[in-house]
Amino acid sequence: MQELRSRLQELENILTESLTVFPPDERKKEIRLLEAESVKPNLWDDPFHAQKVMRKLSSLQRDVTRTEELTKRITEALSLVDLAEKEGINEQYKIQRDLEKEVAALSKEVKELRVTYYLSGQYDESDALLSVHAGQGGTEAMDWAEMLLRMYLRYAEKQQFDAQILDSVAGEEAGVKSATIQVSGEYAYGYLKGEAGTHRLVRQSPFNADSLRQTSFALVEVLPVIDETVDISLRPDDIAFEAFRSSGHGGQNVNKVSTAVRIRHIPTGLTVTCQSERSQAQNRENAMKMLYAKLWDIKQKEVEQKKTSLKGEHKIAGWGNQIRSYVLHPYHMVKDLRTAYETGNTQAVLDGEIQEFIEAELQFLTKSQK
């Protein structure tokens, strides 16, 4: 019984610690504000904003309810431990069996809830735009970029997110030079934002006869899908639009008609392309989402640079800032260089089982921002 008591007290501590990230009173206050907004007559004049409000409200209400229920269940379980210690051996054994099942269920639910409490950023509940870019290394790097793209597509599938490839530029021999996907689902950006950075692969190269050990790099970018109400200056004269024929796999329409879209933001030189849809209008809409996200990212970086200069700190941004290393030869290991979390099951990771890494990232990011 003492072991069960210790496990329950540990769960109680985890729950208490998680609540400090975003206290229940603050969540309830935000719920009241969202509830007031949800009943405004003109809410659905802007469907995108309305969906965002309702999704956030539903998520917060669910988290508060789950927190209260878990707190109550842990308290009741601890009371059962007290009761069992006063009973005879036979009755104590029956209570212990029930408690072990309850503690196992509570452990899973508390862990899941703890993750959501780390997702309190402004855009954490948004959908995500995730891009993978091959680094230097030719075909080897392009193959690695495609492996990462597959990993994130499989992760989205496991999380029951919807993932759509918006743009992909194939490599000359294998892999991809770059690719962008939109991941849609509750807290998609919040979960994936920590994946941004340089990913390093060490393996025996399948592209040379000697099977030499090769190191490859790929850059992952993650941005939130934001609506047009965000304060970003974007004038029609700032945009250069071009339609072209898709270079990817297509049906009877995709490669014969100029449905693919390229948009250039003249003041910054930013260029985005989208060729996933058969409709030029849909590709243009998706390309504008990508452009808004990139302009938002530039604005955020300017704010961060200003803060950093005031603090007197400086961190060089570039390929040297590796966040994770994937080693397939001479041994198997995937290690996150920020959190030190690691696993030897490299195949599972490349098949999309990266939730443990993401949970460790969220804790790391939350602590580093305090």
C-alpha positions, 0 to 999 in steps of 0.5 A: 500500500505504501508504494501505491500511496507514493505513486498517488502523491507523485501524481498529485505533485505532477498535477500541482506543478502543471497547474502553476504553468497556467493556473485554473483561476486564469483559465476560468477567467479566459473561459468567461471572456470567450463565453461572452464573445461566443454569444455575440450576434456577429461572431460568425461574420468571420467564420475563421475567427469564430471557429478559433474562439469556439475551439479554444473555449471547448479546449479550456472547458475540457481541461478545467473539467479534467483537472477537477475530475483528476484531483477528485479521483486522486483524493478518493484513491488516497482515502482508499489507501487509508481505508485499506491499511485499516482492513484485514489482509483479504479485504486489503488485497481486493482494494489493492487490485482496484487501486492498481488499475485506478493508479495506472489509469490516473498516470496516463491521464495526468501525463496527457493533461500535463502536456496540454498545460504547457500549450498556453502560447498565443498560437499553440492551438493553431494549425501548423505549417511545417517545412523541411529543407535539405542541407548541404550534401546533395542526394544524401541530404535530400533523402534525409529531408524526405525521411523527416517529411515521412516521419512528420506525416506519420506522427500527424497520422498517429495524433489523428491530425490532418496533414496535407502536402502544400508544396514539394520540390523533388530531388534530382536523384532521390528525396526532396529539396524542400517540402511544406505540409499543413498539419491541422488539429487541436494544438498542432502548432503547440506540439510541433513548434519545438521541432524547428531547427537542424536535424542531423543524420549519421548512417551508412550511405545507400548512395555509394558502393562502399557504404561509407558513413555519411553525415547529413543535415536538414532544416525544419521550420514550423509556423502557425497558420494565422488569420488575416486579422493579425497586425501584418502590413500586406498591401496588394502592390507588395505582392507579385503573383505568378501561375505555372504548371505543377512539377509534381505528380498529377492527374489529367489536369494538374500538369497541363494547366497553370494551377500552381502558384508562386507569390513573391513579397516584394519588400522582403523578397520572400517567395512561397509556392503551392502546387498541391491542389487542382484549383489555382484559387485553392493554391493561391489561398494556401500560398497566402497562408504560408506568406502570412505565417512567414511575415509573422515569423519575421515580425516575431524574430525582430521582437526577439532580437530587440529583447536579446540586444537589451539583455546583452545576449546573442545567439547565432542562428544557423545550421550549427544550431542542431536540435537532434541527432539521429545515429543509424551507424555504428550504433542506433540512437536518437538524442535531443541535444536540448533536453538530453532525451534519447532512445535506441529505437530509431525505427520507431522514431522515424515511423513517427513515434516522437511524442516523448521527444515533443513532451520533453521539448514542451517542458524545456521550452516552458522552463526556458521562457520563465 
